[in-house]
């Protein structure tokens, strides 16, 4: 808070110093027609504010510019979302977007005068200037989404709206805010310029034009000050709404059945006790010139625990990814039901700007699963951490959340890629006891470098 007040104080001092500099230069020039003093501009502004035309001009310009810029924001964001998924559309929209960025405002404004009524000129011009900014930034934000989190969402079949809310939006919002900040200024400058060129009546641009014709410099400066203030307020309003939306969407609140997902349904029948198995036959995989595994075969029967061991770089994680259908083998056969699998990845793969509750709830399919979250966190030593953002947790705590997510998903096959790394000995012992209980009856593929862990869980060891 002190830092914020310090920033505000410095900002106010800066404004005062610039006004003083303005006053000094005005006194030095001593020609109102060239540089009126701050007091003369203030008096001109007071006279303007006493006239109904002042407010009518502001409302007309505000309505046109908000309509154009708002339409550009909505359409630009939608087309960016679609084109980021389809290569043809990305190339198709690429050319007009580059042309919009290259064409000067004045050239487009003059051309637009031949196409439509001058009264709507500022709508088109502000749209024309804001659209490429919004389109480009939103597309970059979508492309910046963490691919590892998207893989996690695919494995756990996270619903599309949760993927959008918790994976895409945290990455997208900074790009969107940057676009809005620039677009607010650009929209006002280009919109007012269009009104000046088109001589649109009862608008700010026309008032500027009239002040220039009659050499009324105080009024010209007063209208310029009004434009600056409106542009700043416009920007602050947009940024405030986006920040509020971000807070509401990513709020670290406790998840409850009634507020989380209406599609959750009570579990009609008990989970099938029998777990499916999986097998790999003569699987080979390489990346470019690097051979990861050659002619590898393995089988796990339903309910069996298998430990996959080997030195680093032998392809253990790649084998797990092929079971999950995240990688395709170059040759060989794999028989596995990826929809029955839960996984603890080698990385934690948590949505760090989202609460622990939300990280776990997004893999739930029934109210019963939601009801288990609090108890599960307590058993893993994470009681009271549910409403914390995942990003503020320590490395060991994040690891336990990742374990909790795999166990909560209630899949009959568990793929565990070094799940206990980063845990201290005391925590590790407690977590192993809890995991052993939850692993009963499930088919398990456990990747580890520690043979003692494999023995503790009763795993049959397979070496690569």
N, C-alpha and C positions, 0 to 999 in steps of 0.2 A: 504493500500500500504506500509506504514511504517513497519507493522508487516511482510509483505512478504519480504521486503529488509533485515530486521533484521534476518529472517530465512535463507536467502541466505548467508548473512555475516557469521553467525554462522557455516553454513555448510562448507564454504570455510576455515574458521579458523580451523575447525575440521580436514579437509583434510591435511592442512599444518602441524598440530601437529602430525598426524599419519605418514606423510612422514619423519618428523624430527625424530620421534621415530624409524622408519625403518632405517634411516641413522645411528643413534647412535648404534643400535643393530648390523648393518652390520660392523661398525668400530670395535665394541667390539669383534665380532666373527672373523673377518678378514679372512674369507675363502669364496671366490666367489662361490665355489662349493656348499656351504651350504646356504648362504644368500648373493646374490649380492646386491650392493648398488643401490639406485634409479638412479644414474647417469649411472651405467653400464647397467641397464635395459633400460634406455632411449636410449643409444647408440645402443643397440641390436635392439630396436624397429625401430630406424632410418634405420638401415641396412636392416631390413625386409621390410620396406616400399619402399625401392628402388628396390625391386624384383617384377616382374610380378606375381610370384607364390603366393605372399602374398595376392594380391587382388583376384586371382582366387580361393584360398582356402576359403577366406571369402565369396565370392559369392556362391560357392558350398554349404558350410555349411548353409549360410543364406537361400538359396532357399529350401534346404531340411527341415530345422527346421520350416520355415514359412509355408511350405506346410503341414507338419504334425500337427503343432499347430493350424493353421487356419482351417484345416479340422476338428480337434477335437472340436474347438469352435463352428463351424457351426452345425455339427452333434450332439454334446452334447446339444446345445441350443434347437434344433428341437425335439430331443427325450425327453428332459425334459418337453417341452411344451406339447407333446402328452401324455406322461406318467402321468403328473400331472392331466390329465382329465380321465384317464382310469386306474382303480385299477390293472387289470391283467398286463398291460404293466409296471406299476410301480414295481410290484413284479418280473416280468420277467427280467427287466433290473437291478434290485437291486443286484442280485447275481454276474453277471460279473463285475459290477462297484466296488463292495466290493473286488473282486479278483484282479482287476487292482490296487486298493489302497494298497493291502497287498503284492503283488509280488515285490521283489527287482528289481531295474533297471538292475543290472548285470545278474540276472537269466533270465529275459525276453530277454535281448540282446543276450545272448548265445543261448537261444532256437531259437530266430528269425534268427540266422545265418543259421539254417538248413532249413528255410522256404523260404528265399528270398535272392536276390543278396545283397552283403555287401554295394554296393553303395547307396541303398535305406534304409539302416538299420536305419539311424537317423530319416527318415520320420516316420517309424512305431513306433519307441521308443518314439519320442516326442508326437506323437498322443496318444500313450498308456498312457503316464503320464499326459497329459493335459485333456483328455476326462473326467475322473471321477471328476476332479475339476470343469470343466465347467458344467457338467451334474448336480452335486449335488447343486452347487450354484444357477444355473438358476431355478432349481426346487424349492429351498427354496424361491427364490424371487417371483416366481409365487404364491406359497402357502401363502406368506405374504401379498398378495393383500387384501385391505380392503373389507371385505365381505359386509359391509353396503353400500359402494359405488357400489359394484356389484349388490346389490338389487335395488339401485336407477336406475342403468343402465337398469335393467330388467323391472322395472315399466315403465320407459320412453321409452323403446325400443330403446335405444341408439345403433347405428350401431356398428358392431363388431370392425371395425378398429378404431373408436373413443374410444371404451372401452379399446382396446389394447394400444392406444397412451396415453390416459389421466389417466387410472386407473392402468393398469399393469406395464407400462414402468417406471413411477416414483418409484414404489416399487422395480422393477427388476434391475434398473441401478446400485444402490449401491452394490448389490450382484454380478452383472456382472463385475463391476470394481474391486472388491475384487478378483474374480476368475482370471481376466486378469493379475492383479498385481502379483499374485503368479505363474500363469501359465507361464508368460514370463521368470522368473528365472528358473523354473522347466524344461521348454522346452529346454533352452540352456544347462543346466547342463546335462540333460539326453541325449540330442542329441549329444553333444560333447563326452560324455562317450561312447556312442554307436560307434562313429567314431574311438575312441581310441581302443576299444575292437575289432572292425571289421577291423582295419587297412585300412581304406578307403582312397584311394589316393586323393591328391589335396583337402584336407579338413583341417580345423583347428585341428580336433582331431588327424589326422595323423602327423601334424606339432608338436603337443605336444608330441606325441609318439616318433618321431625322436629326439627331443630335450632331452627327458628323456634317450633314448638309448645312445646318445653320451655325456651325462652329460653336456649339454650346458644350464646351469642354467639361465643366463641372458635371453636367448631366451625363455626358459620355462616360466619365469616370464613375459616376454613381451607378449607372446601369452595369458597368463592368464589375463593380463591387457586388451588385446583386447577383450577377451570373456566378461569380466565384462562391458566394455564400450558398446559393442554390445547389451548385455542383457538389460542394462539401457535404451539405445536408443529405443530398441524394445518395452520395457514396456511403455516409455513415448509416443511413437508413437501411440500405441494402446489406451492408456488412453486419449490421445488428441483427437483421432477420436471419441471415445465414448462420451467424453464431448461435442464435436462439435455436434454430433448427438442429444444429450440430449437438447442442447441449441436450435437447430433448431426445434425439435419436440415440446418443451414446451415453445417456445418463446411467450412472452406476447404481441402479436400483435393483432390489431383489425381484427375481422372476417369480410370478405366480401364475397358476393355470389360467385364470380368468383374463389376465392382461397379456399373456404371452402369445398364444397361438390357438385360434378357434378350431383349428383342424386336429388338435390333439383329441384322441378318442380313448376311452377306457379299454384296457386290455381284455378282450373278450374271452381269451383262452390262455392257459399257461404256455410259456415258452417251451418249445420242443426240447426234450432232454438230450436227445441225440445230436451231437455236433458233426457237421460234415468234415470230411478230410480233404486233402489236396495232394497232387503229385506233379512232379516235373520230370520230363524224360528227354535226355540228350539235349539240354538247352545250351545254346551258345549265344554270347552277346559281346559286341565290341562297339566302341565309339571312335570313329575315324580309324586311326592306326593302333589304338589301345585296345587290347583284348582283355575283357573283364572276366569272363568265364567261358570254359570250353567243355562241351559234352557233359554237362552236369545233370545228375539225376537224383531225385529225392522223393520220398513218399511219407506222408503223415496220415495215419488212420484217424477216424473220428474220435475225439477225446484224448488223443495222444499229445504229449509235450515233447517237442524236438528242439534241441539247441544247435544253432548254426555257429560254428567257430572257425576261425582262421585269421591269419595276419591281415593287417590293414591293406586295402587295395585289392583284395581277392574277390570282390564282387558280392559281398553279403547283402549290403543295402540294395544293390541292383536287383538281386534275386527277389527281395521283398517287393520292390517296385513292379517287377514283372508279374508277381502274384496279384498285385492290386490293379493290374492293367494300366499302370502309369508308364510303363515301358513295354516294348514289343520285342520278343527274342528274335534274333536273326535266323535261327533254326531250332528245331526241337518242339516239343508239345508241353503245354501247361493245362492242367485241369483243376480249376479252382472257382469257387463262387465268391467273387469280390464283394458282392452285396452282403455276404455273411461275415465280413471281416471288419474288425476294429484294429487300429494301429497306433502305437506310440512311435512317432517318427524319430529319426536321429536328432532332429532339431525339435524344439518345443512346439513351434507352429501355433502360437496363440495370437488372437487379435488383441494387441497390447493396449489399444485405446478403449477397450471394452471391458466391462466388469467380468470377474471370474464366473459369476452366475450366468451371464450371457454366453460366455465361452462354452460352458457346459450345456446350457439349455438348448443351444442350437442343434445338438445332436439328439435331442429327446424326440420321441414319437408318441409317448403316452403320458397322461397325468401322473401315473405311478413313477415314471422315471424322473419327472420334475420333482416329485416329493422326496426322492432319494438324494438330491443334491446336497442338502445341508448335512445329512448324516454321513455321506461319503466324504465330504470335506473334513468333517470332524475326525473320522477314522484315519485320515492321512495327515493329521496334525495341522489342518488349515482352517480350523474353526474361527469364524469371525472375519474371514478373508473374502467372503462371497461378493461383497459390494465394493471391494477394492478393484481398481483398474489392474489388469494383468501386467501392464508395463512397469508398475511400481514394485512388483514382487522380486524377491531374490532369485538367483538361478535355480537353487534347489526347490523353492516353492513353485516356480513355473513348471519344473519337471514333474512335480506331484500333481499339478493341475492337468498336465498332459496325460498322466497315468489315469487320473480320475475320469477324464473324457473317454478314454478307451474302455474303461470298465463300465461306465454309465451307459454307453451306447448299446449294451446288451446284445452284442454280436457273438456268434458261437465260435468264431475263429479269432484268435488274438495274434497279431504280429507285433512283436516287441523288439525294437531296434535299440539295444543298449539303454533300456529304460531307467536304470539306476545310476547313470553317470551324473556326477556333480553332487551326489548326496553324501553327507557325512555319515560316519559309521553307525551312530546311534539312530539317525533317521532312516538309514538304509535298512537296518534290521527290522524296524517297525513296519516299514513299507513292504518289505519282502514277506512278512507274516500275513499282512492283509492281502497282498496280491496272491499268495498261495491259496488262500481261502476262496478268492473270487475266480481263480483259474480252474477250480475243480469242475470237471465235466466238459471243459472247452478244449478245442484243438488249439495248440499253442506253438508258434514258431518264435523262438527266443534267440536273438542275436547277442552274443556277448564275447568278451575276451577273458572272462573269469570262469574257470571251470567249476569253482566252488558254487557259483550262482546256479549253474546248470544242474549240479548235483542236488542242491537245496530244493529246486522245483521238480526234481525227478525227471529230468529231460534225457532223452536219448540223444547222444551227441553225434552230429554229422559235421565233418570237416570239409572245408573247401580249399 
